[in-house]
Amino acid sequence: MEGNRQDLMRLIQMRFPRLSKGQKLIAEYILKHYDKAAFMTAAKLGVTVGVSESTVVRFANELGFSGYPKLQKALQELIKTKLTSVQRIELSHDYISEENALKSVLKADMENLRSTLEKINNNTFEDVVNEIFKAKRIYIIGLRSSLALADFLGFYLSLILDNVRVVSTGVSDIFEQLYRAGEGDLVIGIGFPRYSIKTIEALKFAKSKNASVVAITDSLLSPLASNADFALIAQSNMASFVDSLVAPLSVINALVVAVGLREKDRISETFKNLENIWEEYNVYTYKAKQTNE
């Protein structure tokens, strides 16, 4: 039942007649305000509708969930691709104030990291590392807020490997940049709700060209994952207009480190040369050289 999130509203309506008086109040509130209920604790939801926290828990059980957190997760899955930026701003005002913004956001990001550590498949992670080394060419695509993640992954992989290209929006269309991708190549797509249609289409295009496809996304139900051979899952839930990219960035960081560990000698030589270049052209601040008097 918990997997049929798209039927959640219909389920609540079907179960409504058999619910207790207090549970009916919860049901009515969720049916009208599911976007807000999705980010309420059981206690907060109880206070909002005027019932006890235990009544909220029993309501979740009545729907077939093992606990309220499972119901809350189902609600979040239901809405996360549908909320506009304006709606997300309104939600953040309800649950994050200026006074508690720092703690609330840090705690939410910590939860995203914890959940990602539990969900991510280590065997899939190792498979992706192997695919990176097998690939003739590596294309990385991430648009909108995921562009920063694509650039980060591209920047560090390019320091280790010489066959990496970040697909970007600009003078040429993304399909023109992926035109030569084919069998033996790897396309890494990065995307989180609300998913960029261009990224999804790019992965479909890569699949049609027989390239291997990796998706870095939030769920195996993600449209990116459905067009990928391998999916690395990183949670990005955030009741705000700002996408939480802490967990995805951590997964990408781990990917870069894992690739680097296999190329220790090459990396050592590369950075030795780069340090000389950076110092010569004043790329970074350097301490004055020690001189022996």
C-alpha positions as CSV (number, residue, x, y, z in Angstrom):
1,M,0.0,0.0,0.0
2,E,2.8,2.4,0.9
3,G,4.1,2.2,-2.6
4,N,0.8,3.4,-4.1
5,R,1.3,7.0,-3.1
6,Q,-0.6,8.4,-6.1
7,D,-3.7,6.7,-4.7
8,L,-3.3,8.1,-1.2
9,M,-6.1,10.8,-1.5
10,R,-8.5,8.2,-2.9
11,L,-7.7,5.8,-0.1
12,I,-8.4,8.5,2.5
13,Q,-11.8,9.1,0.8
14,M,-12.6,5.4,0.7
15,R,-11.7,4.9,4.4
16,F,-13.5,8.0,5.6
17,P,-16.9,6.4,6.6
18,R,-15.2,4.0,9.0
19,L,-12.9,6.5,10.7
20,S,-13.5,7.8,14.2
21,K,-14.7,11.4,14.8
22,G,-11.2,12.6,15.5
23,Q,-9.7,10.7,12.6
24,K,-12.3,12.2,10.3
25,L,-11.1,15.7,11.3
26,I,-7.5,14.6,10.3
27,A,-8.7,13.2,7.0
28,E,-10.7,16.4,6.1
29,Y,-7.6,18.5,6.9
30,I,-5.3,16.4,4.8
31,L,-7.7,16.3,1.9
32,K,-7.9,20.1,1.9
33,H,-4.4,21.0,3.0
34,Y,-2.2,18.0,2.1
35,D,0.7,20.3,1.0
36,K,0.9,21.7,4.6
37,A,0.2,18.4,6.4
38,A,3.1,16.8,4.6
39,F,5.6,18.8,6.6
40,M,3.8,18.6,10.0
41,T,4.8,16.4,12.9
42,A,2.1,14.1,14.3
43,A,1.9,16.5,17.3
44,K,1.6,19.6,15.1
45,L,-1.1,18.0,13.0
46,G,-3.0,17.0,16.1
47,V,-2.9,20.5,17.6
48,T,-3.9,21.9,14.2
49,V,-7.1,19.8,13.9
50,G,-7.8,19.6,17.7
51,V,-7.0,15.9,18.4
52,S,-4.3,14.0,20.3
53,E,-1.0,12.9,18.8
54,S,-2.0,9.3,19.4
55,T,-5.2,9.8,17.3
56,V,-2.9,11.0,14.5
57,V,-0.8,7.8,14.8
58,R,-3.9,5.6,14.9
59,F,-5.2,7.4,11.7
60,A,-1.9,6.5,9.9
61,N,-2.3,2.9,11.1
62,E,-5.9,2.8,9.9
63,L,-4.7,3.8,6.4
64,G,-2.3,0.8,6.4
65,F,0.9,2.6,7.4
66,S,3.2,1.2,10.0
67,G,3.5,4.7,11.7
68,Y,2.9,8.4,11.1
69,P,6.4,9.0,9.6
70,K,5.5,6.6,6.7
71,L,2.2,8.5,6.1
72,Q,4.2,11.8,6.1
73,K,6.7,10.4,3.7
74,A,3.9,9.3,1.3
75,L,2.4,12.8,1.5
76,Q,5.8,14.4,0.7
77,E,6.3,12.1,-2.3
78,L,2.8,13.0,-3.5
79,I,3.5,16.8,-3.5
80,K,7.2,17.3,-4.1
81,T,6.9,17.5,-7.8
82,K,3.8,19.6,-7.8
83,L,4.6,22.5,-5.5
84,T,5.5,25.8,-7.2
85,S,8.2,28.0,-5.8
86,V,5.5,30.3,-4.5
87,Q,3.8,27.5,-2.6
88,R,7.2,26.4,-1.2
89,I,7.9,29.9,0.1
90,E,4.5,29.8,1.8
91,L,5.3,26.5,3.4
92,S,8.7,27.7,4.6
93,H,7.1,30.7,6.3
94,D,4.8,28.3,8.2
95,Y,7.6,26.1,9.5
96,I,10.9,28.1,9.3
97,S,11.1,31.5,11.0
98,E,14.0,33.9,10.8
99,E,14.9,33.0,14.3
100,N,15.1,29.3,13.8
101,A,16.2,29.2,10.1
102,L,19.8,28.1,10.8
103,K,18.9,25.2,13.1
104,S,15.9,24.1,11.1
105,V,17.7,23.9,7.8
106,L,20.8,22.3,9.3
107,K,18.6,19.7,11.0
108,A,16.8,19.0,7.8
109,D,20.0,18.6,5.9
110,M,21.3,16.2,8.6
111,E,18.2,14.1,8.1
112,N,18.7,14.1,4.4
113,L,22.2,12.8,4.8
114,R,21.1,10.2,7.3
115,S,18.3,9.0,5.0
116,T,20.7,8.9,2.0
117,L,23.2,6.8,3.9
118,E,20.4,4.3,4.7
119,K,19.0,4.2,1.2
120,I,21.9,4.3,-1.2
121,N,23.0,1.0,-2.7
122,N,26.7,0.5,-2.2
123,N,26.9,-2.1,-5.0
124,T,25.3,0.4,-7.5
125,F,27.8,3.0,-6.3
126,E,30.7,0.7,-7.1
127,D,29.1,-0.1,-10.5
128,V,29.0,3.6,-11.3
129,V,32.7,4.0,-10.4
130,N,33.5,1.0,-12.7
131,E,31.4,2.6,-15.5
132,I,33.4,5.9,-15.2
133,F,36.6,4.0,-15.8
134,K,35.2,1.9,-18.7
135,A,33.8,4.9,-20.5
136,K,35.4,6.3,-23.7
137,R,33.8,9.7,-23.0
138,I,31.9,11.0,-20.0
139,Y,29.1,13.5,-20.4
140,I,27.6,15.2,-17.3
141,I,24.3,17.0,-17.4
142,G,22.5,18.9,-14.7
143,L,20.2,21.9,-15.3
144,R,18.6,24.6,-13.2
145,S,19.6,24.2,-9.5
146,S,21.4,20.9,-10.4
147,L,23.8,22.8,-12.7
148,A,26.0,23.6,-9.7
149,L,26.3,19.8,-8.9
150,A,27.1,19.0,-12.5
151,D,29.9,21.7,-12.6
152,F,31.3,20.4,-9.3
153,L,31.4,16.8,-10.5
154,G,32.8,17.9,-13.9
155,F,35.5,20.1,-12.3
156,Y,36.9,17.4,-10.1
157,L,36.6,14.5,-12.5
158,S,38.4,16.6,-15.2
159,L,41.3,16.9,-12.8
160,I,41.6,13.1,-12.7
161,L,40.4,12.0,-16.1
162,D,40.8,13.6,-19.6
163,N,37.6,12.5,-21.2
164,V,35.0,14.5,-19.2
165,R,32.6,17.0,-20.6
166,V,29.9,19.0,-18.8
167,V,26.8,19.5,-21.0
168,S,25.6,23.1,-20.6
169,T,22.9,25.4,-21.9
170,G,24.4,28.1,-24.2
171,V,25.1,28.7,-27.8
172,S,24.6,25.0,-28.8
173,D,21.7,22.8,-27.8
174,I,22.2,20.0,-25.3
175,F,21.4,17.4,-28.0
176,E,24.1,18.8,-30.3
177,Q,26.5,18.4,-27.4
178,L,25.4,14.8,-26.9
179,Y,25.3,14.1,-30.6
180,R,28.5,12.0,-30.6
181,A,27.5,10.0,-27.5
182,G,27.0,6.4,-28.1
183,E,28.0,2.8,-27.2
184,G,31.0,2.8,-24.8
185,D,30.2,6.3,-23.6
186,L,28.7,7.3,-20.2
187,V,26.1,10.0,-19.6
188,I,25.6,11.1,-16.0
189,G,22.3,13.0,-15.4
190,I,21.6,14.9,-12.2
191,G,18.1,16.1,-11.3
192,F,15.8,16.6,-8.3
193,P,12.2,17.9,-7.9
194,R,10.9,19.7,-9.8
195,Y,12.7,17.7,-12.4
196,S,14.0,19.5,-15.5
197,I,12.3,18.2,-18.7
198,K,15.5,18.9,-20.7
199,T,17.5,16.6,-18.4
200,I,15.0,13.8,-18.7
201,E,14.9,14.2,-22.5
202,A,18.7,14.2,-22.6
203,L,18.9,10.9,-20.8
204,K,16.3,9.4,-23.1
205,F,18.4,10.6,-26.1
206,A,21.5,9.0,-24.6
207,K,19.7,5.7,-24.1
208,S,18.5,5.8,-27.7
209,K,22.2,6.2,-28.7
210,N,23.2,3.1,-26.6
211,A,25.2,5.1,-24.2
212,S,25.3,3.9,-20.5
213,V,23.3,6.2,-18.3
214,V,23.7,7.1,-14.7
215,A,21.1,9.1,-12.8
216,I,21.9,11.0,-9.5
217,T,18.4,11.7,-8.2
218,D,16.1,11.5,-5.2
219,S,14.1,8.3,-5.9
220,L,14.0,5.1,-8.0
221,L,10.6,6.5,-9.1
222,S,12.2,9.6,-10.4
223,P,11.8,10.1,-14.2
224,L,15.6,10.3,-14.4
225,A,16.0,6.9,-12.7
226,S,13.5,5.4,-15.1
227,N,15.7,6.4,-18.0
228,A,19.0,5.2,-16.4
229,D,21.0,2.0,-16.2
230,F,22.2,2.9,-12.7
231,A,20.6,5.3,-10.1
232,L,22.4,6.8,-7.2
233,I,19.7,8.0,-4.7
234,A,20.2,11.1,-2.5
235,Q,17.4,12.6,-0.5
236,S,16.7,16.3,-1.1
237,N,13.6,17.0,0.9
238,M,13.3,20.7,2.0
239,A,10.1,22.6,2.9
240,S,11.4,25.8,1.3
241,F,11.8,27.4,-2.1
242,V,15.5,26.4,-1.9
243,D,16.4,22.9,-3.0
244,S,18.4,21.0,-0.5
245,L,21.5,19.7,-2.3
246,V,23.6,18.8,0.6
247,A,23.1,15.0,0.4
248,P,23.4,14.9,-3.5
249,L,26.7,16.9,-3.2
250,S,28.0,14.5,-0.6
251,V,27.2,11.5,-2.8
252,I,29.0,13.3,-5.7
253,N,31.9,14.0,-3.4
254,A,32.1,10.3,-2.5
255,L,32.1,9.4,-6.2
256,V,35.0,11.8,-6.9
257,V,37.0,10.4,-4.0
258,A,36.3,6.8,-5.0
259,V,37.6,7.5,-8.5
260,G,40.6,9.4,-7.2
261,L,41.6,6.5,-4.9
262,R,42.0,4.3,-7.9
263,E,44.1,6.9,-9.7
264,K,46.4,8.0,-6.8
265,D,49.6,8.1,-8.8
266,R,48.0,10.1,-11.6
267,I,46.4,12.5,-9.2
268,S,49.6,13.1,-7.3
269,E,51.4,14.0,-10.5
270,T,48.5,16.1,-11.7
271,F,48.3,18.2,-8.6
272,K,52.0,18.6,-8.4
273,N,52.0,20.2,-11.8
274,L,48.9,22.2,-11.0
275,E,50.4,23.6,-7.8
276,N,53.3,25.0,-9.8
277,I,50.9,26.6,-12.3
278,W,48.6,28.0,-9.6
279,E,51.6,29.5,-7.8
280,E,53.2,30.9,-10.9
281,Y,50.0,32.6,-12.1
282,N,48.7,33.7,-8.6
283,V,45.6,31.6,-8.7
284,Y,45.5,31.2,-5.0
285,T,47.0,33.0,-2.0
286,Y,50.3,31.6,-1.0
287,K,52.4,32.1,2.0
288,A,55.7,33.8,1.3
289,K,58.5,31.2,0.6
290,Q,60.8,30.5,3.4
291,T,64.4,31.6,2.7
292,N,67.5,30.3,4.4
293,E,69.7,33.1,5.6
